[in-house]
């Protein structure tokens, strides 16, 4: 069970399908997310 003042999920953690179900259960319809970063390392050795 989640209390009124508790966080349902942690910050900066990838969301899984179960997390989306939890958010819908507590009544959230919109959430703010970050785009997944894409990083490349180029070497000229």
GICORTA-V116132 format. One record per backbone hydrogen bond with DSSP energy under -1.0 kcal/mol. CO is the residue of the C=O (numbers start at 1). NH is the residue of the N-H. Records with the same first field share a line. If there is no record, write none. Layout:
# GICORTA-V116132
CO=NH / NH
This chain:
# GICORTA-V116132
3=6
16=20
17=21
18=22
19=23
20=24
21=25
22=26
23=28
24=27
